[in-house]
């Protein structure tokens, strides 16, 4: 039996571990999932949650246990940590009863405490542990202002190195994450660069989009409206462009910075910035596909040097010109593959320059860049290829379980 531990799981959005679990079950493996009652990303239980007691759902060879959790998506550090620990505790208790025959345990390492609940399986019965790492922590905590440099960060780095040594395989979502783990002393054969994919990308994403000629130029941002994204940069750029009536910024999503961004928009008197709320992944993809350009932006800190935002995947498949303001690995990849226009993070003037470049491109140049983006997506982020890699590693780990 294969155990999957993830605080977040479908119907919550953009959770690649859901596809991994379903693929393992479809391949004939018995899969048991430990997750929480759905509440992400808003920190409120979904309407269909009628009880906080553990519930069990069986779909063929896939069994899903929904467990009690303290939901929290506020700015409270204590609340967030309490949410993480509550799932760690409930998944540990449940694993004592359902994971006795477990040969491989998959752990979705967001949040960073998830692996603690299944360490006993490794120690007691030789279960092989596989971590799926989508955020490089504790660096991501520092970038978001959750944990500033100091003694706490040192403890977190120690914990990161310690917990990773228990893993039999780590799926690192960026090459930079893999490099950091290698520097920590994790053997190279135990860490693979295995990027993630996103939901909502249709099979026919390459079909041409029939659009009427227009003087308007729509820029879409679809994703989290949080402090790490530093989206004030886009609003200050919009201020500089307000004399061009054809240019407009459309924001889709929500997050902790949403209200402050709206307040800044009103303070600047912007009429070319529109906040349109959270929409399903498939609809967000379509909005990006219909745009003239999409924006990818993160704070200009060293902590994001090794980050590849999941939004990049859908932006590549959608096809419009990508305006990329992410330091380090993401910018290098976009530039290497000719998939977009770079600008300096947190620099509104440089974003304006990039927008003007995108606006002035010929149709032929725009289509060539779109083809580069699609090729980049197919080579690196195509879902079936990545899932096949997960299957291969799982079968290898399963063959080595209980060997000591």
C-alpha positions, 0 to 999 in steps of 0.5 A: 500500500502507498500512503499519501500525506498532504494537508491540501488535496482536490477539490482544493486548487493547484495541488499536484499531489492529487494527480500523483495519487490518482495516477498511482491508483490508476496504475493498480496500486492501493493508495490511501490519502491523509488530508484535511477537510477542504479549506484552502486557499481562503482558510474557511471550510468548503460548504460541503463540509458537514462534519469535522470528524474523520471521514472516509471516501473510497474510489476504486483503489483510492481511499481518501481520509478527510481529517480535522484541522484548524483552518487559517489563512490570516496574517497571524503567524501563530494561527498558521503554525497552529493549522500546520501542527493540527494537521500533523497531529491528526494525520499522525493519529490516523496513520497509526491505524491505516498505514500498517502495510505501507511500503512507500509514503508520499509527503507533500511538503507544503507545509513543512511540518507534514513529514513529521507525521510519518517518520514513525513508519520509516523507523518502525517498519522501513517504509520508504519516504518520498517528499514532493517539495514545491517551496524552498523553505525556510527561505520562502518564510524569510521572503514572505516576512514570516520569519526574519533572519535570526535564531529562528531561521537557524533552527528552521534550517537545521530542521530542514536538513534533519528532516530531509535526511530521512527521505529516500527520494526528494522531488525538487520542483526547481533546479535551485532547490535541488542544488541547495539540498546537494549542498546540505549533503543529500546524495545526488541520486536521492534528489531529482529536479521534477517540476510541478504542473497546474490544473486548468490547462486544456488538451487543445491549448495550442489551438489558435485563438480567433481575436479581432484586431483592437487598439487595446492592450490587456495585461493579466495577473492571475494568482495569489495577491500576497506580500511576496508578490509585491504587486504594488509594482504593477500599480505604480507602472499602471500610474505611469501608463494611465495616459494610454487609454488602451492599456489595462491591468486585470487581476484575478485571485485573492490573498492577504494583500488584496485590500491594501492593493485596492486601497492603493489603487484608489489612492492613486486614482487608477481607472486602468486597474481592475480586481476581478476576484478568485476564479477557477483554474480553467477560467483563469487560464482562458483569461490569460490566453485571451490577454495580450500579456501576462505578468509574473512577479516576486519580491527582489530578494535572494530567497526567490533566486531558486523559485519557479512560481507555478503560475509560470506553467499555465502562462507558458501554455496560455501563450501571451507574451510573458512579462517576467520580474522574478529574480534568479532561476525563473528569469534565466529559464524564460530568457534561455527559452525565449519565452518572454520579456524580462524586467527588474523586480520591484522596478515600475519603470522597467516594467513600463519599458517591458510593456512598451516592448510587448505592445510594439511587437509585430504579429510575427514576433509575438507568434514566434515567442508564443511558439517558444513558450509552448516548446518550453512547456512541452519539454519541461512541464508537460504533465504526463511526462512528469507523472511517468517519472513519479511512477518510475521512482515509486516502483523503485522505492517499493522494490527497496522497502523493508530491506533493512 
